[in-house]
Amino acid sequence: MFHIIPFAVGIVTGAVILKLLRSDKTQEGLEKAQGGLRSATVSSLEAIESASAKARARLAEKPAEPGAPASEGPHLSEAEAAMARAAAEPVTPGKPAGTEGRAS
């Protein structure tokens, strides 16, 4: 007999929720949320489109001639360059990083 009580409470709760979802105020709130989500999606897609257009333009530039001097990149100090090289080296198990080129 006690098994019917949770079932009845579930039916009543479902009916109340359906009535709330069909109300005008709830529909307005859902439409407002949908509009906000839609505008956020559109702005994100426009940002992605802009970034991909810039990347496409950069990649479409004519590459430098083999004999021409390369364009200058960022200048690093010797310590910064050494740290970048050490970070780029693969780590061998049993050896600390950055010790591959050193004599033991």
C-alpha positions, -999 to +999 in steps of 0.1 A: +000+000+000+028+024+007+042+019-028+013+039-043+021+070-022+054+079-041+037+071-074+009+095-066+033+122-054+052+118-087+021+122-108+011+154-089+046+168-092+047+161-129+013+178-134+025+209-115+057+211-135+039+208-168+015+236-158+045+258-149+063+251-181+032+260-202+028+294-184+035+326-203+061+338-178+081+306-181+079+307-219+091+343-220+121+333-198+129+304-220+127+326-251+150+352-235+175+325-225+174+311-261+180+346-275+209+352-253+224+318-262+219+325-299+236+359-297+265+344-278+269+317-304+268+341-332+294+364-317+317+333-310+313+322-346+321+357-359+353+357-337+363+323-351+356+334-386+377+365-381+406+345-366+405+319-394+405+347-421+436+362-405+453+328-404+443+321-440+457+355-451+490+349-432+494+314-447+485+326-482+514+351-482+541+343-507+569+323-489+604+338-488+629+329-515+654+302-504+684+327-508+666+356-492+673+365-456+647+352-432+624+377-414+636+385-380+617+368-352+617+377-315+651+382-300+659+360-270+687+363-245+711+334-244+695+321-212+660+323-227+672+305-258+688+277-237+656+273-217+636+270-249+660+244-263+658+224-231+620+225-231+619+213-267+642+183-261+625+150-254+629+137-218+648+104-216+637+082-186+664+082-159+679+115-170+668+149-159+655+172-187+681+194-204+711+170-199+710+151-232+739+171-247+761+172-216+790+149-208+786+128-177 
